[in-house]
Amino acid sequence: MPHRTIESVLFDTSFLLNDSPDVDTIIKILHKDRVSCYISRTIQSELENLYYVGRISRQKYHKGLARCRKARASLLDSGRNFLQGSMTRECTESMTQEHGTAPGDVRSDCSILTSSLYHYIDLILSEDFHFTSKHTDKVVDSVIDMTCDRFDKLCDSDIILLDKDGFLAAYRNGQVDLEVVKALKQDVRNDSKVLNNKPH
């Protein structure tokens, strides 16, 4: 069965704030396997904004930060450029088509996704269906297809999008089983009331 080596992982806000102890187990696994962990400026801002406007408690906010420290998660370079801006526009258009969302509802998601693609992140861990739905794989393919001819560095880009349960099912010893990943993907669009666990 096809496998892919995982060398870098980005934590989405919804993953860091999830109450499940599985999140802490995953962080220990990644640390043991010496996988490089990251968050983006958008995720850092989301954590801060959720706390400062009272959407999450002080305890939950600090728990999210503590998880970043335990994972030794670095902050992705924040330098925005034309390439990332163009990718984000393409992502927003594609995400709107695939999920039936308003552009404003996926702006942060697309910023996170395109920043990860730009920096060659192998895997995003998220509990938000805007990342883990199989329709988002189409978004990734679309962003690459629409920008590859202009930006050669994207032609070989790829990224895996999993929630904690998907990770625990598919990941072993530094690799992800792509057949398991494919089998786990769900046909979930924006009208799902169950799988969108990310605070808004």
N, C-alpha and C positions, 0 to 999 in steps of 0.2 A: 504493500500500500504506500502511496506517496506521502512523504513527510516533509516538513519545512523546519529548518533550524531557526530558533528564535534567539536573537542577540539583543534586541531592544524592545521595550514595552512602554506604552504611554498609558497612564491612569486617567480616565475621565472622572469628572466631578461625582457622577452618580456611583461609580465604583468606590471612590474614597469615602463617601458618606454612607454607604450601605452598612446596615447594622450586623450583617451576618459575620460570624467568626471565620467563615471561609475566606473572606478578604484577607485577614491576617495570615491565614494558612498559605494563601497564594503568595503573599509578600515574602514569607519565609522560604518558600520553594524557589522563587526568583532569586532571592539573595544567595541561597545555597548553590544554585546553578550559575551564579555570577552573570545574570542577565542585567543589562543596563536599563535603568528605569527613569522615566521622565514625566513631567507635567508641562503644559504649555502656559503662556501668559494668560490666555483666555480662561483656562481652568483655575489658575491662581486668582484671577479677578472674580470668577464665579463663586469660589469659596468665600472670598472676602465680602462680596456683595450679599450673598445669602445670609451671612452672619450679621452684617451691619444693618440690614433691613429687617432683621428678626425672623427670617424664614427658617433658620436652624439655630439650635441652642449653642451657647458657648462651649459646652461639653462636646457636642458633635463637631463643631468647627475645629477644636483642638485635637480631637481624635483623627480627623482628616489630615491635619498637619503632622501629627505624630506618625501616621502611616507613611507619609512622604519621607520623613526622616528615617524611619526604619528601613525603608526600601532604598535609601540614599538616592532619592529621585532628584535628578538635575532639571533645571529649567531650560527648555529649548530656547535657542537664540530668538530673540523677539524682533530682530530686524525684518520689517516688512518690505517687500519689494514688488516689482511689477509682476513677477512670476507667481508669487503667492496670491497677490490680489486677483490676478486673472483666474487662477485655479479656484479661488473662493467663489468668484462669480459663476464659473461653470458648475461648481458643486451646488450652489444655491438654486440655479435653474434646474439642474437634474434632480435634486432632492425634492423640489416643488412638484415636478412631474411624477416622480416615482411614489411619493408619499402623500400627495395631495395637500401639502401644507402651504401656509403663507410664507413668503421669503423671510419675514422677521422671525418666524418660529424656528428656523434652522440656521440662522446666521452664525450663532456661536458653534453649533455642531460642525458646520462647514469650515469655520476657522480652525477648529481642532483637527478635523480630518485632513485638510489641505496642508496644515503645518506639519502633520505627521508624515504625509506623503513626501513633502519637500525635504524632510530630514531623514528619509528612508527608515522610518520606524517600522518594525516588523509586525507589531501587534498592538491594537488598542483594546483595553479592558474597560467595558462600560455596561451599565445596567439599563441604558436608554435604548429603546428599540430603534431610534433613529440611527443608531450605529449597528445594532445586531440583527436587524431584519435582513432577509436575503435580498430585499429590494435595494438596500444600501450597497451591496456588492455591485449592483448595476450602476450605482452612482459613482463608485470608485472607478469602474471600467470606463464610464462615460467621461469622467474628468481626465483620465489618462489619455483616452482616445482623442479628446478635443484639444489637448494641450501638447501632446507628444511631438507633433510635427513642428511646433514652434519652439519647444524646449526639450532638447534631446535628453536631458538628464532624467526626464520622467518616463521615457520609453520602457525602461525596465523596472519601473516602480510597481509595487504591489503591497497590500496590507491586509492583515487578517483582523477581523472584528469579532470579539467574543465577550459574553458575559461570564461571571464567575463560574457558573455551572458548566458552561461550554468549555472553559479553560480546564477545569478539573477533569472533564471527560476526555479531552483531546490532547492534553499536554503530558509528555513523559520525557524526562532526562534531556531537557533543552530542545525538544522538538514537538511540533504539533502534527497530529495525524489529520491530513486534509480530507480524508474520506469521512471521518467523524465530524469535522467542521461542517462539511457539506450536508450531512444528514441532520445536523442540529438546527440549521437555518430554518426560520419560520416565515411564513407568508403573512407578515404583519405590516399593516399600513397605519396611517395616522388615526383611523377611526377606532383602533384598539383602545379599550379602556383598562386593560390589564397590565401591559408590559411597559408602559412608559412610567418608570419609577423616578425619573430625574426631577428634582425640584425646579419649578419655574416661577 
